[in-house]
Amino acid sequence: MSLFSSLASMLGGSSFGPEQFDQVRAEYPGTILLDVRTRNEFVQGHIDGSTLVPLDQLQASLAQIAAAEAPVIVICHSGSRASSAATALRRAGKADVHVLGGGVSSWAGHGRKLSPGAKDLPLRDALKKAKKAATAAATETTTA
């Protein structure tokens, strides 16, 4: 295990590129995609299914997001704001937090689609989806 992997493991999360993104989403369908950029940046292009909570407004939603039963992937333009948001979430008690390394810049650089427009998944809906997915996973585990 690399030093980086060990550190990410101790911090309760990791940073990964677009290539691991699909694997995390497939394994945890209720994963919350938390975009912490500004509204203007989000409108220019975002990952489908993302929830916009600009970094300067994160504090107001920190407890709700930290209490979610699903992993959180934090997204920004290049990774630095997402890292700050992930640190805040970990301090609030959220263990399963990941950063999309390189942000939407890396995402687009890997030929991945960014959707223009202001349509985001509202935080309350993302939290409901995460809870529903966690409940479904728990039900599958108990019936298996």
C-alpha positions, 0 to 999 in steps of 0.5 A: 500500500502506498503512502498516499493510500495509507493516508487516504485510508486513515482519513476515511476517504480517497482521491481518485480519477474519472477511471475509478468513478464508475466503479464507486457509483456501481458499488454504491448507487446512492453515492452523493455527488457533491459539486462545491463550485460556484453556480456560474461554474456549475452552469458551464458544465457539470457531471450529471446527477451532481448536487450543487452546494458551493463551498462558501455555503457548505457549512449550512448543510454539513451535518445533513451531508455528514449523516448520510449513509452513502459515500460522498464524492466531492467535485470542484474544478481541479480538486483543491476546493473539493479537498477542503470540503472533504476535510470539513465533512470528515471533521463533521464525522463523515468517514466515507468521503472521496475527492474526484482528483483533478475535478471536472477539468480532469473529467473532461480531459478524459473525454467524459461528458459535462452537462451545461445548465443549472439543473442539479439534484437538490440536496434533499433529493440526493439525501433521500436517494442515498437513504433509499439505496442504503435501505435497499442494500441492507434489505438485500444483505438480510435476505441473502 
